[in-house]
């Protein structure tokens, strides 16, 4: 993604001039989900020179559609395009104001800076393939990395609530839309797919009922090859039928996993 040369190129310029380029009082926070080694993970940033953690986020350019801003923000943190992204909620509590303690103040920001004022934020969740994402810190962060959804630390502002709301939205969406294609590798086994659903839902699912229901959606293609190297009987590999998967995203599903 090319940088607009007219936009601030340093933190100092961003803090002083950002309101000229971005909408004031409106931001985006993204909950980026990945799945690895049987665990659902979330991408987090650690703010520079602090022990504070937060969700990836950013601001909307004056002439930029809101959805495009969310796509840009996730791309800047993961290096991935063409991701599955969904707007799920707006957070506008009056207490959403940075700078209530020094740990939440970006280094160099003045108390009356535009970035220190109250922001209403639009929440998006994204599904990405863990192995393809390259976590990239932003200008205010020292690191960007994956954290198990069961081991999330205390986050700044209301970011824990944003994450909880995103998880709730993701779980509900399992009944309406397919999600596996964006989180699993191209080929996977039925137990691996079931493990993904169980991890998202945080509950065990009956093996036979899950297999019957997922196959009834007609979005899977069973391959002739089997997974090798397991201690038990080698299970068949599956992959998603791309055309039917996209159709299901448009028309929705009638499932009852959640």
Buried (B, 14 or more C-beta within 10 A) or exposed (E): EEEEEEBBEEBEEBBBBBBEBBBBEBBBBBBBBBBBEEBBBBBBBBBBEBEBBBBBBBBBBEEBEBBEBBBBBBBBBBBBEEBBBBBBBEBEEEEBEBBEEEEBBBEEBEEEBBBBBEBEBBBBBBBBBBEEBEBBBBEBBEEBEBBEBEEBEEBBBBBBBBBEBBBEBBBEBBEEBBBBBBBBEEBBBBBBBBBBBBBBBEEEBEEEEBBEBBEEBEBBBEEEEEBEEEEEEEBEBBBBBEEBBBEBBEEEBEBEBB
